[in-house]
Amino acid sequence: MKFQQSGCLCAAKRTGRTGPSAETDERVRETFVMSPQKSTHRASRELQMPQSSVWRILRKRLRVRGYQLLLLQALNPQDHNARFHFCVDFEQRLEEDGFAEKLVFSDEATFHVCGKVNRHNVRIWGTENPHATMEHVRDSPTVFCAVSSCKFYGPLFFAEPTVTGINYLDMLQLWLMPQLQEDSEDFIFQQDGAPPRFHFEVRAHINAIFPVVALGALLTVTLFLPGLHGHLI
């Protein structure tokens, strides 16, 4: 029948579903211009249209994409040279026998239970990367750990919402240092240069425990990784 009607056995072109109207495209565009960080699910509820249609209009018709936020460490201009020199110096120290086995690395992390740092839920829609930054108040539990080649110390949960020089010093004196000194008399304790570690009472306590000696006769020394206000002792 098809051959008799058209003289061809090819499948006829299907009309398919009609695409969104220009008015619908404009509604989607306006809602994301007013609120670029809005999720497609929320826009779907506000515009009363399927989420897949919202996403398709954004990506296929409006040619915009969702830019995902990156978590970056804020660095001062002088921190770059400090980090470079630290890496060179640290690489040389690793060549010394027994140096790596003495290292005890430490740090703490803040855990958010409200989804703040879930970057999959935070996107900025636009035709160009906005290079935007976002600040959050650190109001969730902070956990400290230390690790060596043979042992894991922690985790320790700070009772206070913010780590300060005072409660960090209490943690060192009452919890971490007694364990480290009991396990070994010769170790190298590492911490970064964040403000709580740079508190004058913390530095005085650490300097009283760890002698700072020349590289050629390294015994026990505290390493401050260059970062925010960081330095190398």
C-alpha positions in Angstrom: 0.0 0.0 0.0 2.8 2.4 0.9 4.6 1.7 -2.3 1.4 2.2 -4.3 0.8 5.5 -2.6 4.3 7.0 -2.6 6.4 4.8 -4.8 8.8 4.3 -1.9 9.2 1.8 0.9 11.0 4.3 3.2 9.4 5.1 6.5 7.5 8.4 6.5 8.9 11.2 8.6 7.3 11.3 12.0 5.9 14.5 13.3 6.6 13.6 16.9 5.8 15.8 19.9 5.8 19.5 19.5 8.6 21.2 21.3 8.2 23.9 24.0 7.0 27.2 22.9 9.0 30.4 22.9 6.9 31.6 25.8 7.8 28.5 27.8 11.5 29.0 27.0 11.3 32.6 28.2 9.6 31.6 31.5 12.4 29.1 32.2 15.0 31.7 31.3 13.5 34.4 33.5 13.3 32.1 36.6 17.0 31.2 36.3 18.0 34.8 35.6 16.3 35.9 38.9 17.8 32.9 40.8 20.8 31.3 39.0 21.4 28.8 41.9 17.9 27.4 41.8 17.7 23.7 41.2 15.8 22.2 38.3 13.5 20.3 40.7 12.5 23.6 42.4 12.0 25.3 39.0 9.9 22.3 38.0 7.5 22.9 41.0 7.4 26.6 40.5 6.7 26.4 36.7 4.5 23.4 37.0 6.3 21.5 34.3 8.3 18.2 34.3 11.9 18.5 35.6 13.2 16.8 32.5 11.6 19.5 30.4 13.2 22.2 32.5 16.6 20.6 32.1 16.1 20.1 28.4 15.2 23.7 27.8 18.2 24.9 29.8 20.7 22.7 28.1 19.3 22.2 24.6 17.4 25.4 23.8 18.9 28.1 26.1 22.4 26.7 25.9 23.2 27.2 29.6 24.8 24.7 32.0 25.0 24.3 35.7 28.4 25.2 37.1 29.4 23.2 40.2 31.1 25.0 43.1 34.7 23.9 43.9 36.0 23.7 47.5 39.3 25.6 47.4 41.8 26.6 50.1 42.2 30.4 50.4 45.8 31.3 49.8 47.7 34.6 50.2 50.2 35.6 47.5 53.2 34.8 49.8 51.8 31.3 50.4 52.8 30.0 47.0 56.5 30.4 47.5 56.3 29.1 51.0 54.6 25.9 49.8 57.1 25.5 47.0 60.1 25.7 49.4 58.4 23.4 51.8 57.9 20.7 49.2 61.6 20.9 48.1 62.8 20.8 51.7 60.4 17.9 52.6 61.4 15.9 49.6 65.1 16.1 50.7 64.2 15.1 54.3 62.3 12.0 53.0 65.6 10.7 51.7 66.9 10.4 55.3 66.7 7.0 56.8 63.9 6.6 59.3 62.4 10.1 58.7 59.1 8.8 57.2 58.6 6.3 60.0 58.8 9.1 62.6 56.1 11.3 61.0 52.8 11.8 62.8 50.3 13.7 60.5 47.4 15.5 62.1 44.4 17.6 61.1 40.8 18.1 61.8 37.7 18.4 59.6 34.2 19.9 60.1 31.3 17.6 59.3 28.0 19.2 58.2 24.9 17.2 58.6 22.6 19.8 56.9 23.9 19.3 53.3 25.8 22.6 53.2 28.8 21.2 51.5 27.0 18.8 49.2 28.2 20.5 46.0 25.9 18.3 43.9 23.0 20.4 45.3 24.7 23.7 44.7 24.9 24.8 41.0 24.9 28.1 39.3 23.2 28.1 35.9 24.5 30.4 33.2 26.1 30.7 29.7 29.5 31.4 31.2 31.3 30.3 34.3 30.5 32.9 37.0 33.6 32.0 39.1 31.5 32.7 42.2 32.6 32.0 45.8 30.4 31.1 48.7 31.2 31.3 52.4 29.6 29.1 55.1 29.7 29.4 58.9 31.4 26.4 60.4 28.8 25.5 63.0 29.0 21.6 62.8 31.1 19.1 64.8 34.8 19.2 64.4 36.8 16.0 64.5 40.5 15.7 65.0 42.7 12.7 64.1 46.4 11.9 63.9 48.1 9.1 62.0 51.6 7.6 61.8 53.0 4.7 59.8 51.9 2.3 62.5 49.1 3.9 64.5 45.9 5.9 64.2 45.1 8.4 67.0 41.4 9.4 67.3 38.9 10.4 66.3 38.4 13.1 68.9 35.3 15.3 68.8 35.7 18.9 70.0 32.9 19.8 72.4 33.0 23.5 71.3 31.6 24.5 67.9 34.8 26.2 66.9 38.4 25.1 67.4 40.4 27.9 69.1 43.9 28.1 70.4 42.8 27.3 73.9 40.8 24.2 73.3 43.4 23.0 70.8 46.1 23.4 73.4 44.0 21.4 75.9 43.6 18.6 73.4 47.4 18.5 72.9 48.2 18.5 76.6 45.6 16.2 77.9 45.0 13.8 75.0 47.4 13.6 72.0 50.9 14.4 73.4 50.7 11.8 76.3 49.8 9.1 73.7 52.6 10.1 71.3 55.2 10.3 74.1 54.1 7.0 75.5 54.5 5.3 72.1 57.8 6.8 71.1 60.5 9.1 72.3 61.5 10.1 68.8 58.8 11.3 66.5 58.0 14.2 64.2 54.7 15.9 64.8 53.0 17.7 61.8 50.3 20.3 61.9 49.3 23.0 59.5 49.5 26.7 60.2 45.8 27.5 60.8 45.1 30.1 63.5 44.4 27.7 66.4 47.8 26.1 65.9 49.5 29.5 65.5 48.2 30.7 68.9 51.1 31.9 71.0 50.3 29.5 73.9 50.2 26.6 71.5 53.6 27.6 70.0 55.1 28.0 73.4 53.9 24.6 74.5 55.2 22.9 71.4 58.5 24.7 71.4 59.0 23.6 75.0 58.4 19.9 74.0 60.1 19.7 70.7 63.6 21.0 70.2 64.2 22.8 66.9 67.5 21.7 65.4 69.4 21.9 62.2 68.5 19.8 59.2 71.7 17.8 59.4 71.0 16.7 63.0 67.2 16.3 62.9 65.8 14.8 66.1 62.3 16.0 66.8 60.7 19.0 65.2 57.2 20.3 64.5 56.4 20.9 60.8 54.0 23.7 59.9 52.6 23.2 56.5 52.3 26.5 54.6 48.7 27.5 54.2 46.8 30.2 55.8 49.5 32.1 57.8 51.6 28.9 57.6 55.3 28.6 57.9 58.0 26.0 58.3 60.0 25.7 61.5 
